[in-house]
Amino acid sequence: MESVARQVSDKQKKKAVVDVRSGDTVRVHQKIREGGKERIQVFEGLVIKASRKSSLTSTFTVRRIASGIGVEKSFLIHSPNILKVEIVRRAKVRRNYLTYMRELTGKSARLMGVDFDKESVNAIHDEEAEAEEAKIHEQNLETHDADAEERKKEEAELEAEAQAALASHEDKLTEAEKIEAQPKERAEAKGPAEPQNKE
């Protein structure tokens, strides 16, 4: 029974994942589905917990401060919705669960950085995830282009309506000017009024 469960879990596992540790500052690329659209959301923060690294249910919790409020998100590292995990910075810590970071703010929340080979740590290529990310990017570009074309059409229609309204307004002004000019022309045609002789 254990071997069957292990086989199933091994099928669901990713071929290679980044070695995420507590104290790392990571950038997680997560696939978000909203209705019929998909987009990629990037969440960057400090890893305060990493558990069950060898298991299918391996998780890590990322904490960040957003608008003065602490936000924590837990990610399944083998989830198909996690397209990429980048390690931005690595710090020296002596615990696995950094609960004390919740109480610290400002300078006191800084951790001592450790030099590491960023390229070799992040040099893990998941072909399926990269293909999925490229596909989502292309879909977003297509929808953006379609939206831009619709906006151009709407702007052209609005401009045509504005031009038509302006032309009709100018026609009305010319007609009004003609009507105002008619009495003046009649008065000029009659000539100046003759003075009346008083006896």
Number of C-alpha atoms within 10 A of each C-alpha: 6 7 8 9 9 13 12 12 13 13 10 13 19 15 12 10 18 15 14 22 21 23 26 25 22 22 18 21 19 20 19 13 11 8 6 5 11 15 16 18 12 13 15 19 20 25 25 24 21 22 16 10 15 8 14 19 16 16 19 20 18 25 21 18 14 8 7 8 8 11 13 15 12 14 17 14 26 19 16 16 17 18 20 22 21 21 20 15 16 23 17 13 16 8 11 14 16 16 11 9 15 15 8 11 12 6 7 9 11 11 14 9 13 11 9 11 8 13 10 8 15 16 11 15 13 15 10 12 16 13 12 16 19 12 13 17 15 12 15 16 12 12 13 12 12 12 12 12 12 12 12 12 12 12 12 12 12 12 12 12 12 12 12 12 12 12 12 12 12 12 12 12 12 12 12 11 11 11 11 11 11 11 11 10 10 10 11 10 9 8 8 8 7 6 6 6 5 4 3
